[in-house]
Amino acid sequence: MPYLTGTRPELRLVLAVSLDGRLAPAEGGAAQLGGAGDRQVLEEALAWADAALVGAETLRRHGGTCLIHRPLLLEARRRQGRSAQPIAIAVSRSGQFAADLPFFRQPLVRWLLQAPPGALGAPPEGFERHLPLQSWCLALGALGSLGQRRLVVLGGAQLAASLAAEDLLDELQLTVCPRLLGGGHGWLSAAARVPPAARAGWRLVEHRALPGDELLLRWRRPEVQGVTS
Ligand SMILES: NC(=O)c1ccc[n+]([C@@H]2O[C@H](COP(=O)([O-])OP(=O)(O)OC[C@H]3O[C@@H](n4cnc5c(N)ncnc54)[C@H](OP(=O)(O)O)[C@@H]3O)[C@@H](O)[C@H]2O)c1
């Protein structure tokens, strides 16, 4: 049973993808797929979230993570007594991040979720908290008990695949961008395994045309008995 009910946070994967489902160009590198429309819905998703999970490689390639800039969203969070930005939770096995990464200068609270064999102890420089990632169920349960109820997952593909493999993504929020990229960087890699329960039955809960011929699509996972959402 892949779920912890009660304390497990809700997970929303948020990505900008090309018309052919790629999240990065064939040659790799830091993808800059979405335009102003995508930026808008990305900030809305961040404003919804308590924390954002981001893969280590995405952080290394982009240097930092996305922030909420829109004053209305910041003001709404302030009125709700929430921090301006969701907590940025870097997901890593190696725990290796260059100390001069701009990420460490962003106005954020940073946590590190690290799979073994990373030795846990005092948080590495730049992180306020160091949590173990022995399994997703345990890690998500721990995040839930630390008050993290809503998580956005900002990619990349490896992180998305590891959550999809355990049927832990509750929502997929994809901004489809008017680009054809080809190549092998699908938002779920060719090696990704999706369990049968998560393969069909996704419900479309939002669709919105965005500026720049982009399209927001948001699906909720197939209902599973015993899962609250
Ligand atoms: N279009 C979009 O919306 C979008 C969004 C995000 C990223 N991207 C693109 O995606 C590419 C990066 O994606 P990626 O798939 O190469 O990398 P990624 O998923 O961002 O990061 C991979 C790394 O994250 C850590 N990691 C992932 N899953 C883990 C798990 N289950 N347990 C422990 N650690 C885990 C490992 O870190 P260590 O290496 O530290 O061990 C792994 O090497 C870039 O081209 C980026 O531009 C696009």
Ligand as a Chemical Component Dictionary entry (heavy atoms), coordinates in Angstrom:
data_LIG
# 
_chem_comp.id                   LIG 
_chem_comp.type                 NON-POLYMER 
_chem_comp.pdbx_formal_charge   0 
_chem_comp.three_letter_code    LIG 
# 
loop_
_chem_comp_atom.comp_id 
_chem_comp_atom.atom_id 
_chem_comp_atom.alt_atom_id 
_chem_comp_atom.type_symbol 
_chem_comp_atom.charge 
_chem_comp_atom.model_Cartn_x 
_chem_comp_atom.model_Cartn_y 
_chem_comp_atom.model_Cartn_z 
_chem_comp_atom.pdbx_ordinal 
LIG N1  N1  N 0  10.041 22.110 -18.102 1  
LIG C1  C1  C 0  9.984  22.120 -16.783 2  
LIG O1  O1  O 0  8.996  22.494 -16.177 3  
LIG C2  C2  C 0  11.167 21.604 -16.013 4  
LIG C3  C3  C 0  11.093 21.548 -14.604 5  
LIG C4  C4  C 0  12.195 21.037 -13.916 6  
LIG C5  C5  C 0  13.317 20.614 -14.608 7  
LIG N2  N2  N 1  13.343 20.708 -15.957 8  
LIG C6  C6  C 0  14.524 20.224 -16.697 9  
LIG O2  O2  O 0  14.793 18.903 -16.291 10 
LIG C7  C7  C 0  16.191 18.673 -16.367 11 
LIG C8  C8  C 0  16.658 18.128 -15.027 12 
LIG O3  O3  O 0  15.913 16.964 -14.747 13 
LIG P1  P1  P 0  16.588 15.592 -14.353 14 
LIG O4  O4  O 0  15.582 14.523 -14.510 15 
LIG O5  O5  O -1 17.876 15.479 -15.099 16 
LIG O6  O6  O 0  16.996 15.799 -12.843 17 
LIG P2  P2  P 0  16.176 16.087 -11.489 18 
LIG O7  O7  O 0  15.027 15.154 -11.345 19 
LIG O8  O8  O 0  15.940 17.543 -11.357 20 
LIG O9  O9  O 0  17.320 15.742 -10.449 21 
LIG C9  C9  C 0  17.886 14.457 -10.404 22 
LIG C10 C10 C 0  18.645 14.350 -9.106  23 
LIG O10 O10 O 0  17.745 14.566 -8.013  24 
LIG C11 C11 C 0  18.023 13.642 -6.982  25 
LIG N3  N3  N 0  16.917 12.696 -6.923  26 
LIG C12 C12 C 0  15.885 12.553 -7.802  27 
LIG N4  N4  N 0  15.048 11.598 -7.359  28 
LIG C13 C13 C 0  15.558 11.169 -6.198  29 
LIG C14 C14 C 0  15.150 10.220 -5.247  30 
LIG N5  N5  N 0  14.030 9.492  -5.419  31 
LIG N6  N6  N 0  15.924 10.004 -4.167  32 
LIG C15 C15 C 0  17.040 10.725 -3.982  33 
LIG N7  N7  N 0  17.489 11.664 -4.827  34 
LIG C16 C16 C 0  16.739 11.869 -5.923  35 
LIG C17 C17 C 0  19.360 12.994 -7.354  36 
LIG O11 O11 O 0  20.301 13.945 -6.850  37 
LIG P3  P3  P 0  21.890 13.770 -6.689  38 
LIG O12 O12 O 0  22.439 13.928 -8.081  39 
LIG O13 O13 O 0  22.297 14.865 -5.771  40 
LIG O14 O14 O 0  22.140 12.446 -6.095  41 
LIG C18 C18 C 0  19.281 13.007 -8.870  42 
LIG O15 O15 O 0  20.528 12.896 -9.508  43 
LIG C19 C19 C 0  16.833 19.983 -16.734 44 
LIG O16 O16 O 0  17.032 20.005 -18.130 45 
LIG C20 C20 C 0  15.766 20.989 -16.355 46 
LIG O17 O17 O 0  15.851 22.175 -17.112 47 
LIG C21 C21 C 0  12.308 21.188 -16.671 48 
# 
loop_
_chem_comp_bond.comp_id 
_chem_comp_bond.atom_id_1 
_chem_comp_bond.atom_id_2 
_chem_comp_bond.value_order 
_chem_comp_bond.pdbx_ordinal 
LIG N1  C1  SING 1  
LIG C1  O1  DOUB 2  
LIG C1  C2  SING 3  
LIG C2  C3  SING 4  
LIG C2  C21 DOUB 5  
LIG C3  C4  DOUB 6  
LIG C4  C5  SING 7  
LIG C5  N2  DOUB 8  
LIG N2  C6  SING 9  
LIG N2  C21 SING 10 
LIG C6  O2  SING 11 
LIG C6  C20 SING 12 
LIG O2  C7  SING 13 
LIG C7  C8  SING 14 
LIG C7  C19 SING 15 
LIG C8  O3  SING 16 
LIG O3  P1  SING 17 
LIG P1  O4  DOUB 18 
LIG P1  O5  SING 19 
LIG P1  O6  SING 20 
LIG O6  P2  SING 21 
LIG P2  O7  DOUB 22 
LIG P2  O8  SING 23 
LIG P2  O9  SING 24 
LIG O9  C9  SING 25 
LIG C9  C10 SING 26 
LIG C10 O10 SING 27 
LIG C10 C18 SING 28 
LIG O10 C11 SING 29 
LIG C11 N3  SING 30 
LIG C11 C17 SING 31 
LIG N3  C12 SING 32 
LIG N3  C16 SING 33 
LIG C12 N4  DOUB 34 
LIG N4  C13 SING 35 
LIG C13 C14 SING 36 
LIG C13 C16 DOUB 37 
LIG C14 N5  SING 38 
LIG C14 N6  DOUB 39 
LIG N6  C15 SING 40 
LIG C15 N7  DOUB 41 
LIG N7  C16 SING 42 
LIG C17 O11 SING 43 
LIG C17 C18 SING 44 
LIG O11 P3  SING 45 
LIG P3  O12 DOUB 46 
LIG P3  O13 SING 47 
LIG P3  O14 SING 48 
LIG C18 O15 SING 49 
LIG C19 O16 SING 50 
LIG C19 C20 SING 51 
LIG C20 O17 SING 52 
# 
